[in-house]
Amino acid sequence: MKRSEDRILVSHAGTLPRPDDLRDLMASGSIEAFNQRVPGAVADAVRRQVEAGVDIVNDGEYSKRGGFSQYVQERLTGLERREYGPGEGRPARDITGRDRVDFPGFFAAGRGDFTNIAGDRAPIRASVNQPVFCTAPVTYSGGDLVATDIANLKAALQGVNVEDAFLPAIAPGTIEHWLWNEHYPSDEAFLFAIADAMHEEYKAVTDAGFMLQIDDPDLADGWQMYPDMTVAQYRDYAELRVAAINRALKDVPMDRVRFHFCWGSGHGPHQNDIPLADLIDILLKIEAQCYSIEASNPRHAHEWRVWQETKLPDGKILMPGVAGHITDMIEHPQLIADRLITYAGLVGKENVIAGTDCGIGSRVGHGEVAWAKFAAMAEGARIATRELWGR
């Protein structure tokens, strides 16, 4: 894995702004036309990342036509989607559950949701739980899909100079927490079955030469989903999910894995987010070389202080979010530089990569804003490099 050996490298957490025509094709339901457009869109996305100053690029997650629920249904077997009327079925698991108790009026007014999903301004409930059930053994069926993702990114990288490239995939726990188990004897058995299935996707990505990013908002936002849990109980919940991640990463080279940790992307109060300090020791047990952590927004920007008390393990890399999805305001490059310099002072400059809080391409109000944030990050990294390396 590339390190910031002589300058601060720049990457991001995944999603990029989709071109208008790709969004239209996605909305139309024309899968064949959508799939035909994706390779060209990925090539354009790689080029734009390089032009913006991003060193470690990806495919923008353009081939993924929906949220986590659709991704799972397209790549795993044993699942059944059911339609329910109002008030029917099981209650939704809610990643804003604790905040809804404290801010009922805010949520009743329709606030606190994702403002921009896949390029659209239509609000989507942050707590949406598609009624999907596990009714048979879970196996991986997404081989053709991940092969297409790999082929699209490989083609897009031809003739382009980048430091590295990555493909994101979802963690077992984040898959499990949106599903209902009706097949396995325990939730632990269900979780580990998902881990065994997803191992195939994880291994395919690294076997192809790409870096694997494991996306796992569940590790933090599950705290809001289970408001009756104590911190001690939730730490047990997190430990089990880390065990599932490491099980899924068996035989996957650790130096080709990075892990993305965040508190969900809803634009709400986040007053009840579990503190990073309560999970950092568990997080660092994940067998990844790089940890991408939400760190720039008003609720979590202070948590650089965690690294005053916690040592980054030898050989590991920290990718703090230095620009975010929570606002359409472009972070000033000097602010980004200041954040990077702070982290460099805590964990070592060679161990810091500039990152984003979440995938900002599908979270900010317009694609122009996302690309401007990347450019600001690149300039901030250059400013930090001059101060840290004296050039």
N, C-alpha and C positions, 0 to 999 in steps of 0.2 A: 504494500500500500504506500502511495506517495505521502511524504511528510513535507512540512514547510521547512526544508533544509536551508534555503537561502532567501526565502521570501514567504509571506503569508499567502497560502493558496485559498482559492474561493470555490465553494460549491453551494448546494442548496438541498432542500428536503424532498423534492420530487416533482409535483405537478407544475406544468407551465401553461401559459395562456393558449387556449386552442384557437386556431384560425376560425373566422366566421363560417366559412363553408364547411369545415369539419364539424362544427357545432350543429349546423343545419342538417347535415347528413345523420348525425347522431340522433337528433330529434325526430327525423323523418322515419327512423326505423329501417332504413335501407342498409342492411348489414353489408351486402356485397359492395355497394358503392362506397360505404364508409371504409371498409377494409382496403379498397383500391386507393383511397386518398391518403391513408395513414403513412405509407413509406415516404411520400414526398413531404408531408407535414413534419415528420420526424427529422428529415434532412434539413428542412428549414429551421427547425427548433435547435438543432445542434449548431448550425451556422450562427444563429442569433445569440446563443449562449456564448460562443467564442467571441463574437463581436462585442458583447456586453462585458467581457472580461472574466467569464466563468472558466475555471481551470478543469474542474471535474464535472462532466456533463452527463445528461441522461436523455431518455427519449420523450420526456415530458409527460409520460404515462398516457400518451395519446390513444393507444389501442384499447384502453379500458373504458368502456362505454357508460359505465355507471359507478355507483359507490361501492363500498366494501361488500354489500349484500349481493349485488350482481356479479362482482368479481368471484365471490365464493361459489355461487351457483353455476358459473361457467367452468370452474376448474376443479370442483370436487363432486363426487357422486355420493349417493345416500341421503340427499336432501330433498325436501318436499315443501313447496310454497303453498300456503293456504290463504284464501280470501275470507275475511270476516267483515261483518257489518259493524256499525258503531256500538261500542260496549261489549262486543263479542270477543271471544278468544282470550288469550293471556294478556295481562297488562304489559305495556311496552317497558323495556328496561331503558332508563333515562339517564344519560350522561350529564344532565344538569339537575339531577334529583335533589341534592342538598341545597343548591341555590334556589330551586323553585319553592322550597319551604320559606326561605328568607325574603324572596322577592316575588310573591305571587302576582302582584299587579303588573310588574314588568313583563312576566311571561304571559299573563292573560291578555296583554296588549299585543301579543304576537312578536315580541322582541326576543333577542337572544338566540337567534337561529343563524344558520349559514346564510350569508348575504349573497354569495356568488358560487354556484356549483357548476363546474364544467363550462364556465363562461356565461351563464345565464344569471339574470338578476332576480329570478323568482326565489322567494324565501323557501327554505326547506327546513323542517324541524330538526334541530340538533339531536333530539332524542328519538328520532325515527327508528323503530325496530321492525323490519319487515317480518311478517309471520312465516318464518322458514324453520322447518323442523328436520331433525335427523331421524330417519326412520329405517335406515339400513347401514351396513358398514361403509365408513368413509374411505374412499380411495381417491387418488389423484387422476384427473382426466384432462388436465390442461396442457399436456405435452405439446400439442400442435400450437396452442396459443403462446406458450412461452418461447417455443422455437421461432414463431413469427416475430415476437418482441426482440429476440436476439438478432434475427436476420435484419430487421429494420434498423436497429442501432448500428450493427456492423456496417451496413451499406452507407448509413449517414456519416460514419466516421472516415470514410475513404477520402483521402486528400485533405483531411482536417487535422490540425495540430492541437492536441489536448493532452493534459497530464494523465487523465484517466477517465473512465466512464463507468456508470453504475446503472443497475436496474432495481427498482423497489419491488418488494413482495410483502405480504401481510403476515404478521406474527400469529402463531396458533391461538393465543389468548384473545386477540382482537377479532379473529374469526369466531371463536367460541362464544364470545359474549353477546353476539347478535343472533345466536341460534338457540333453539330449544331441543334438548336431548330427549328422544323417545326410544332410543335403541340401546345405548350402552348402560351397563349396570351402575355407573357412577359418573359424575362430572369429570373426575380425574381421568377415567378411562376414555371418555369422550375427547377430552383435551389432548391426551397423548395420541389418540388415533388421528386427530387433525395434524399433530406434529409429524407423525410418521408419513402422512400423505404429503404435506407441504415440503418435506425433505427433498422430494423429487424436483420441485421447482427451484429450491435454493441451490441444489447441487448443479442443476442445469445451467444456472446463471454463472456460477463460478467456473464450471467446466468450460464455458464458452469464452472465458478470459475476462469477464466483467466483474466489477465489484458488486456485491449483493448488499442492498439496504433492507433491513427488516424494519417495517413500520409497525409500531406498537403503542398507539394511544391508550389501549386498554390498561396498560401497566399503571397509568396514573388516573385516567378518567373513570376506571372502574370504582374508584373511591366514591364518586358521586352517584353511581348506579346502585350502590348498596349502603344507604344512609344509616342503617342500624349497626354497621360494623364499627368496632373500635380500631384504633391504629394497629394494635397488636394483631387483631384478627385480619386486618387488611394486609399486613406484612406477610402473614401466612398465605393469603390469596396470591400475593405478588411472587412469593418464593415458588409456589407451584407453577406459575406461568413462566418464570425464568427457567425452571427445570424443563418445561416443555420446549422452550426455545432452544436450549442447549441440546436436548434430544433431537430436535429437528436439524440442528447444525452438525450432527455427527458426520465426520469425514469431509466437512466443508472447511476449507482452509481459513483459519481465523484471520489471517492477514488480508483476506479478501472480503471481510464482513464488516459492515458498520450498522449501528443500531440507532433508530430514531425514536426518541422519547418525547412525548408532549402531553398536554392536558386536554386534548380535543380542540377543535377549531371553531367552536361556537362563539359568536360575538355577544357574550353575556357577561355577568358580573365576575364569575370565577372566584368569588370570595371564599368558597369552600374547597378550592383545589387543595389536595394534599401537598404539604411542603416537600420540596426535593430532598431536604435533610432526612425525612422519614423513610426514604426509599433508596438513597444513594448507595448504601452498602450492598443492597440487593441488586440494583442496576449494574454495578460493577462486576457481578458474578457472571454476567452474560458473556459468552465466548465470542466477542467481537473485538476488533482492534480499535475501532473508532466509535465514539458515542456522540451522536447528534442530539442536542438538548435544547428545547425551547428556553430562551433566555433573554429576549429583548423587550417583551411587552410589560405593561405596568404592573402586572401581578407577579411576574417572575424575574424581572430584571435585577432585583437585589440578590438573587441566589448565587451570584458569583462568590459570595461570602462562604458558601458551602465548601469551596475549594481551599479556603484558609484552614479548614479542619480536616479535610479529606484529601489524601494523596492519590493522584492519578497513578494507577499501577504502571510500572516500568514497561515501556514499549507501546503503551496505549496512546491514542490521539483523542483530543476533545474538539468537537465541532459545535461551538455555542451558536445559537441564533443571535445574529447581530442586526438583522432586519426582519420585519414581521408582517403577518397577515392581518393583524388586528386593526390597522389603520391604512387609509389610502395616502397618508402623508409620507413623503419620501424621507427616509432617515438621512441626516447630513453625513457626508463622508467622514468628517472629523469625529462625530459621535461614534460611528462605526469603528474608526481607528482607535478611539479611546477604549471602547469595549474590548477590542482585540488586544490592546496593550495591557489592559487589566488582566485578562486571562493568561497572556504570555508571562506576566509576572508571577502568576500563581502556579502554572503547570509547565512552563518552559515554552519559548517561542516556537521551537521546532515541533511542538506537540499540539499546535492550534491551527485549525482550518476555519475560515469564515463560513458560516452557514446561515440558514433561515430558520425561523421558529417552526414553520410547517411548510407545506407546499403552497406557496403564495399565488401560483398561477390561477388557482380555482377559488381563491379566498378574497382577493382584493377586488375593487370595483370595476377595473378594466385592465386589459392586458398591457396597455401603455404604462400603467403604474408598476406592474410586476417587472417589466424590463428595465424601467428606471431604477427600481430598487436594486436589481443586479448590478447595474452600472455604478450606483453609489457604493455598493459593497466592494466592487473592484477598486474604486478610487480610495475607499477607506483602507483597504488592504495595502495599497501602495503607500499611503501615508504612514500606516503602522510599520511597514517594512523599513521605510527610511529611518524611523526613530529606533527601531529594534536592532537593525543591522548597520545603521549609519550610512545607508546609501539609497 
